[in-house]
Amino acid sequence: MKKFTVATLAASGLAAAILGLAAPADAAPTGPGNAQDTVNALEAQGDHVIVNRLGSTPLDQGTVVAVRPGQSYSRTDSGIPGAGNDLITTVTGKTVYIDVR
């Protein structure tokens, strides 16, 4: 019984450590505004925005229900000035999905 308890505690601690070390997601624009304002703000940050519409409300009258991260695109290169022989990874694009009602 003690082995089972120790294993359970170890698994719980490992899960907590993994969740605690997970990187937080990029913050989505918050505050008053409509869905079009959110799309504009995300695109101004350089994100590629894909809108999932729940209904037929125009974006300038819609409400953002959810913002979810999508695929990030990056390149790793050693040809960057000042990098020397080090490999440098640069994010070249990000996709963000927003749900609008």
Secondary structure, DSSP 4 states (H G I P E B T S, - for coil): -HHHHHHHHHHHHHHHHHHHHSPPPPPPP-SS--HHHHHHHHHHTTEEEEEEESSS--GGG--EEEEEEEEEEEEEES-STT-TT--EEEEEEEEEEEEE-
